[in-house]
Amino acid sequence: MHPALTARGTGAVHAALIDQGSVTFLTGQAWDHTDLSYRILVDANTDGLPLAVVQRAIRHWNDALALAPIPRLRDFRLVPAAPDSRADILLHLVGCDTVVDGTTEISRDGHDAIVEAVLRLTWPPNATPDDLGVLGTYAVRGIGCALGIGHAADPADPMYPSFNGVKLRPSASDVAAFAAVEEWYVAGSPVFYPPRGYTLCAVRA
């Protein structure tokens, strides 16, 4: 556990973050450690190309965190889970007969610390090469949700709730939103006041 991260009891919170005019909604839950383990599960009927797209999304999030302008975010990274241990984030690439899609479910403890995130990405057998961009966008968004970031109001952001174009890297707003999530969890930042609804705030480096 990172020495600066300590649990802080609070109710569920929803807030919004303004970064250069954009708004990102925050879910009021955060990780209490910085090395976030992940495991990718792949159905037998899913080939290596979709897997490579998911792995690329993980690399892009790690790159964004490593280069974050906020120093404390550089301690965070997504790391493969050891074979005999549970994973913080489980990414399940599911072969199915529907469309390319992605959902994220989060479990948390009584102090709003995330204890597990499960990202489910669907990949139909009739998918086309163009669908790889859709899958990559859903993977980037799903990982963002697993970090405690909600949807973005900006249609150009990968965290926008509806797919409207390929976006394969987290934005500066996404990184700033993750910084706000961790600031709230560690320091009890007033960025999330009032505790119900949401509030708009400026980013602080």
N, C-alpha and C positions, 0 to 999 in steps of 0.2 A: 504494500500500500504506500502511496506517495505520502510523505510526512505532512504535507500541507493539507491533505484532504481528510476532513473529519465530518461525520454525519451531522446533519442539522434538521431537527424535527420541524415539519411544517405541513400544512394541508396541500392538496393538489393545487397547482397554480397554472394559469395560462397568461402569457404576456406576449408582447410584440416588440420587435427590435427594429429601429430605423438605422440603416447604414447607407449613407449616400442616397437617401430618398426611398430606399426599399424597405419593406416590412417583412419580417420573418417571425412566425409565431413559435413560442417556446412551450414545451410540454410540462414544465415543472418537475422534472426528474433528471438525475445526473448520475454518472459513474463516480464511485468513491476510490478508484485506483486508476493508474495511468496506462499500464500495459493491458490492453484489452484483447483477450484471446479470442480467436475465431476458428471455426471449423466449417468447411464446405462439404455438404453432402450432395452427391450427384446420382440421379436415377440411372439405372443401367441403360435405358434407352435414350440417354442424352449424350451427345458426342463431346469431343474436347473443345470445340470452338466456343460454345456458350460458356464453358468453364473458364476459358481464357479471358472472356469478357468480364466475368465476375472478378477474377483475380486482378484484372486491370483496374477495376473500380476501387478495389482495396488499395492498390498502389497509388492511385490518384488521391485518395483521402490521406494516406500516409505522407505523400509529398506535400499536400496542402498544410498539414499539421506541422511538418518539419520546417516549412518555410513561413509559418505564421508570424505576423508582425508582433504578436503578443507572446513574450518569451515563455510564459508558463505552459502555453499550448504545445510547445515543442517537446514536452515530456510525454505527451500522449502518442501512442502508436497502436496499430492493429498488428498482433503477432499470432502466428499459427499456434493452436492449442496443442499441448503434448498429447500423444496418442492415448494415454491412460488417464486423462483428466477431462473434466467438463470444460465446455467453452462458454465464454461470456456471450459471444455472438454466434449464433448458428445460422448459416446461410444454406438453404435447401433449394437446389436447382431441380425442379420437378418437371418431368416430361408429362404432358397432358394433351387433351384434345380440344382445349379452348384457345385462348389467345395469349400472347406475351403479356405478363402482368406481374405485379409485385405487391406484397403486403408485409407489414412488420408488426409483430406483437411484442410488447414489453412487459416484463414482470419487475416489480420493485418491492422494497421492504417498507417498513413503517416510517422510515426517515426520508423517503423519496429517493433513495439510492437505487439505481437500476441493478438488478441481480442477474437478469438474463434478457436477451433480445433474440427473437427468432424471425429471420427474414426468409420469406417464401417467394421464389421467383419461378414463374411457369414458362415452359418452353415447348410449344406444340411441334409435332413431327412435320407439319407442313410449313414451318417457319422459313422465311426467305432471308437472304443475306442482309437485306435492309432491316430486318427485325433485330439484328445484332445491336444496332444503335439504340433501338427501343429498350432492349434488355439492359444495355449498359447504363442508360438513363435511369431505369428503375433500380438498378443495383446501387448507383451513386445516391439516389434519393433514399432507398431503404437503409443504407448505412448511415446516412444523415439522421434518419428517424431513430436508428439504434443508438445514436450518440445523444439523443434527447432534443433534437431539433424538430420543430413542426413544419408546417407548410409555409411557403413564401407567397407573398402577394404579387411579386414581379413575375410576369409570364416568361421572362428570359432566364429565370433561375431554375436549376434542376430540382429544387424543392417545391416548385409549383405543383399543385395537386393533380392537374390533368396533363397528360402527355401532349405537348404541342411542338415537338422538335427534339432532335438529338442533343443532349447536353451531357458530356462524359466526364466533366471535372467539377468538383465543388467550387462555388463562387466565393468571392471575398466576403459577401454577406453571410454565407453559410458558416465560414470560419469565425466571423464575428459573433454569430448567434451561438456557436458552441462555446466561445469565450464567455458570453453572457450567462449561459447555463452553468458553467463551472464557477463563475464569480458568485452567482446566487448561492450555489451549494456550499462553497467554501466560506464565504464571507457574509452571507445574508444580505446581499445587495438589495437596495431599495428599488432596483430596476423592475422588480416583480410586484411592487405595491401599486394598487390594492390587491389583496389576495384572490379576489374573484374577478372574472372578466379578463381584461387585458389593459396594459398601459403602454404608451409609446415612449421611447427613450432614445437618447443619443448614445452612440458607442463611445466607450472610454478605453483607451489603450492601456 
